[in-house]
Amino acid sequence: MNGAMTATNGGGRDHLTSNARSRRSNVKNGRPEGFDDSKVYEIVSDSADSRAARSAMRKKRIRRARKRKSKSNNAALCCLSVGIFVTYALICVVLFQNITGEDGKGMRRLVKRTRERVRDFAGKHLRRRKQQVHSDESTDDRVDAKKPNASMSGIPRGIWPVSIRNEDGAFETIKHPGFDDGSVELSVPRFWAEDPVAIHQNKLMTRERALSIGTCITKDQSTGSNNRGDKCPLNERTIFIAIASYRDWQCRDTVTSIFTRAQHPERLRVAVVDQIIDGDGSCDVPFSPCSEDPEQPLCKYKDQIDVFQMDAELAVGPVFARHIGHRLYRGEYYSTQSDAHVSFVADWDVSIIDQMEATRDEMAVLSTYLTDVVGSISPSGKSLRNTRPIMCNTEYEGGVQGKHLRHLSQPEGVPDIRGSPQLQPYWAAGYSFSRGHFIATVPYDLYQPMIFQGEEMSIGLRGFTIGYDFFAPEKSVCFHHYAKGENAEKRNKVHHFWEHSDKYAGTGIKAMKRVLGIVHMNPEVDPSEWNHAEEERYGLGGVRNTSKFYEVFGIDVVNKKTQRHLCQFVRGRMHKMFLKHLRPDGMGIDYDQIDFKWVDPRPNDP
């Protein structure tokens, strides 16, 4: 038998095996314990095959033992993990419910602050990556800018004349912000610059980059481009005027005064967002047919008027209307924002540009609440006022949308600074004049329906972080038709967007959380509670922080308080104190050089 035989002698190194393997320690007197001579045993040779079989058996036993031990360890580890988790959960519940911090928020406050820091950290690194990309492109920008009709990276080429009527098929579809389910869509013009961050790059723009935006009515003879920077003569620099109108019969009067009172109407382009219903007159319809009176401004300059008509029932406030208005911008040198019931004065275009240039600040924005038109304009169109308002008075107010800052009545008086607009902290929506890149880099937010108060602080703070400075014009170039005095009866008949507020109930509350959240004015609200859609496009810049603004001008966003009597500082010292820190190249005031905190010197006075 090939390595096996019947046991008649126990020769050599062979050993005995049975169903129960014999062990060396059990062998006595040369025989295994319990050996029975009467039985026949199989004798297995100590061959290679035998050794391999025994080795396989040992390994199998070891694997089984390890498997039993592993199952036991896994069960123990699972029990330990469950115990740790339960203990941690109990600790969290106790801490969250019973521990309070200085601001009364305890661990919840700590978690919120941690989330905010993580978000800020991630945002900072995202901005750095984008800056690096834009920095890598900057060399190509400088080279391409010298080529005819070329534009810098992220900045479209401007042309003149221009109209959205020449952009058929280039519109885009957006979700109406008043409907959470996205059931209503609108076809709207695309932004001239799709990505504001691609323009300002989350850092201070270079003067060269800023001057690459803005068209001239005549082209450069050597390059054939309408983008001529500051080499464009003042009287050839184009002006974009954005108007948001809600069922306002006075809109066409406003447009008429814009053209008739301008010294150079050929360089103007008016863009109106006209929210009307059937039966309302359109803002671009002349008082009589153009065939009968072709010299009417609405006829003569019809190619320079773009009107975007929208059903009034879809109106959700001035923010959305002005958002669409900013979409109508097409690279003009200057940009203006005005209400739909305003009268302009003679030569207004020359006056406001002269004032703008007098600041020597490329990042200047001239903005104010307008004076009432009554008693302000002569029959010949000249201004009768030597006073103007200045934006310095704001306070927190509450309501169903939550506490937010609202601009109050602004002091009006003879300018303290002569020969230049005067520096101020705040921006006003009623009238704004700036370089065109302001509305290209600070566009109105699409996601803020049913907001009427709060937008001005939002736009102002976003502009501040991108590097813009706000000034009160030295001279008023237009006046407002308020619903008071002799204009009360007519103006009180004008409808308002909130006549459809029931249709959009609740949207304003959510929108206000976003308004305040983007500019860090509601630290008590968990960031997860508001919409962060396209936050980069409608967000902050990287030149200054909102905290710097709050610190300088005495705004406490935690306790919702302001240091009052700020106008005392703004009217007296702000301009001279801050303007000396204007950068040598005119690219805004360097707030890093400003160490100032406004504290109310008369806290007990009204």
C-alpha positions, 0 to 999 in steps of 0.5 A: 500500500504506498506508505501504509501496511498492517501493524505486525511490528512498529518499525522505523520512524513511522507512527500510529494514527487512529480516529483520535490522534496519539500524542507523544506524552501518552506513550508508555513503554514504547507503545501508545496508551490504550494500545490493543494488540488485537486491533489493526492500525493504519501506519502512516509514513512521515512522507511529504504528502503527510506533512502537507496534510498535517500542516493544512489541518493546523492552519485550518484550526488556527483560522477557525480560532482567529475567526471566533476571536474576531467575532468576539472582538467585533461584538465588544467594539460595537457595544463600546461604540454604542455606549460612547455614542449614547453618553455623548448624546446625553452630554450634548442634550444636557449642555444644549439645554442647560448651559448659557453663554454671555449672549444667552445662546450657550452651546447653540451659539458656539455651534453657529459660530463654528459653522460660520467660521468654517463657511468663512474659511472655505469661502476665503480659500475659494476666493484665493483659488479664484484670485490665483486663476485671475492672477494667472490671466492678468498677463494675458489681459495686459497684452490683449487689452492693446489689441483692437476690440479686445477686452480683459479676461472676464470683461466683455467688450463694450460697443456703442450704440447698443440695445437689447432689441438687437439681442433676440434669442440671447435672453435666458430663462429664470425662475420667478423668485416669488414662487418657491416651487419654481412654477413661474419662469421669465425670459430676461436679458442676460447680464452684460458681465455674467460673473461680477467676481470675474471683474473685481476678482475679490480684490482691489481692481487695478486702475487699468482694469476699471478703465477697461469698462466704459464706452465712448460714443466715438471709436478710437481711430487706432484700435476701432474700439469704443473702450477708450478709458479716461482718454474718452472726452467727458462729453462723449462718455456714455451714460446708462440710466436704469428706471424701475416703474410700477404702473406709474403714469409719470414714467414717460415724463421722467424719460422725457426730462432726461433727454430734453434737459441733457446737454448731450442726449446722444450719449444717453441710454435709458432702460426701463422695467415697466410693470403694468397691466392692460390699460396702463400707458407704457413708459415709451409711448409718446404723448402723440403719434411720432408721425405727427410730432417726430421731434418728441424725445420719445420719438427722436431718441427711441433707439436709445430707450429700452423698455422691458415690460412685465405683468404687474401681477408678477411684481415683487418689489423694487429689488427684483425690478432693479435686478432686471434693470441691471441686466439691461446694462451694456458697458456704458461709461457711467451708470445712473439709477432713478425712480420713475417720478423724477424731473431732471434739471438743465445740463444735468449730464454735464453737471453730474459728470463734473462732480464725479470727476471732482472726487478724483476717486474712480470708486466714487458713487454719488447717491442721495435721497432727492429733494422734493420737486416743488419749488426746486426747478425754474421754468427754464429747467434750472435748479433753484436749490443751493442745498442738498441732503446727505446720507448719514441717518439710519436706525434699526426698525422691526416688523414681520420681516425682522429687525433691519437698518432703515435710512431715516429722513436725511439732513439737508443743508448747504454743502460743508465741502465746496468744489466736490461731492462730500463723503458719506457712509450710506448709499441710497436707492432713489438716486445713484450715479457712478462709473459703469463698473459699479452695477456690473460688480454690485448687481441687484440680488435676484433672490430678494422678493417683497423687500422694500426696506433693507436693500439700501444697506445691502447694496451699500455694504456689498459695494463697500467690501468691493472698494466703493466710496459713497458721496453726497452730490454737491448739487442736485441734478434731479428732484423727486415728485413726492405724494405731498403738497400740490402733488399729493392728489395725483401721486396718491392715485399711483398703485404700489407693488404690495397690492399683490402681496397676498400672492407672495405671503411669506416670501419677504421674511425668507428674503430678509434673512438672505438680505441680512445674512449676506452682509453678516447683519443677523449673526443670531440666525443659523446660516442654514435658514436662508437661501445661499443660491448664487451667493458669489454673484450677489455677495461680498468683495475682498477689499474690505470687511463688513465688520470694519464698516460696523466698527467705524460707523457705530453699528452693533449687529448683535444687539441691533443698536446704532451709535446715534448722532452720526450726522454730526461726524459726517457733516463735520469731519468725515470727508477731511479725515478719510479722504486723505487716505485716498489711494494715489491711483484714485482706486478708493479710500484705504480703510486699513489706514483708518483707525476710527470708531464713532461713539455717540457723544450725546447718548441721552439726547434725542 
